[in-house]
Amino acid sequence: MYTETEGIVFRQTKIINGRRMILLFSRRYGKISAGTSVTEKGKGKAALALRPFVYGRYDLAKTRENYFINGGDVLRSHFAIGGDVDKYMAASYIMELTEKLLPEEAPAPELFSLLLDFLDAMEKRKQKFGTLVLAYQAKALRSCGSFPRLDACVSCGGEEQLCAVGIKEGGALCKSCVPEIYENDRLIYNAEFDIVNILRFLSEQPLDKIAGLALEEGAEKTLRMLLSAWTEEYLGVGRLKSEGFFPEPEKSY
């Protein structure tokens, strides 16, 4: 069967006889692995469409078990991401995270649109890439149906003085509940900044509303640890290879 889909290229791997395998996040089929004989040295539109970060339209041959890319067109290359090392590493981290979040061949249109928005925003952003990364992480977790409860204390149900987030508890904790829980649980993020409302803001606001904002370094590190711990606890995604983009934060929680 011959078909067509839009997609975002996660990565490519060389195999025998000059062929490659492309890991593609397709809008129609979700995450798929597809073989191709389009050569890397080619200067045509199909070769350019197989590079990482590219958003393109792809011609597929689909059998019962396999996909094969016969050709492609670049819709947006996101070329500028590769021109800045820090930008490239931040985007690579998000691509690897998204890849881990997706099951094989399960369409995820909301996450697809989110990733495309992220790549567009990252290409334009000049500095302070970490805040944009955090916003994507928060939105991706919400899209996957795995996100902390932030509207009330998960321990007592109160809606006032929400000052911390507990990983094992599943969400926000109020000022009264933190001390008694903290004695038995080290995975509680009790920050000097308004951690609950900032996390809520990052998860709810469109990326274009966040594109010009930047968190202070301390707040960014704390939220990064929180979201990484949450992702490992509830989705089984541990430390990623590309996480070396971030300096290892001190564990002060």
Secondary structure as UniProt FT lines:
FT   STRAND          2..14
FT   HELIX           16..18
FT   STRAND          20..26
FT   TURN            27..29
FT   STRAND          30..36
FT   TURN            40..41
FT   HELIX           45..48
FT   TURN            49..50
FT   TURN            52..53
FT   STRAND          55..62
FT   STRAND          67..76
FT   HELIX           79..83
FT   HELIX           85..101
FT   HELIX           109..124
FT   HELIX           129..143
FT   TURN            144..145
FT   TURN            154..156
FT   STRAND          162..166
FT   TURN            167..170
FT   STRAND          171..174
FT   TURN            175..177
FT   HELIX           178..182
FT   TURN            183..184
FT   STRAND          188..190
FT   HELIX           195..204
FT   HELIX           207..210
FT   TURN            211..212
FT   HELIX           217..235
FT   HELIX           241..245
//
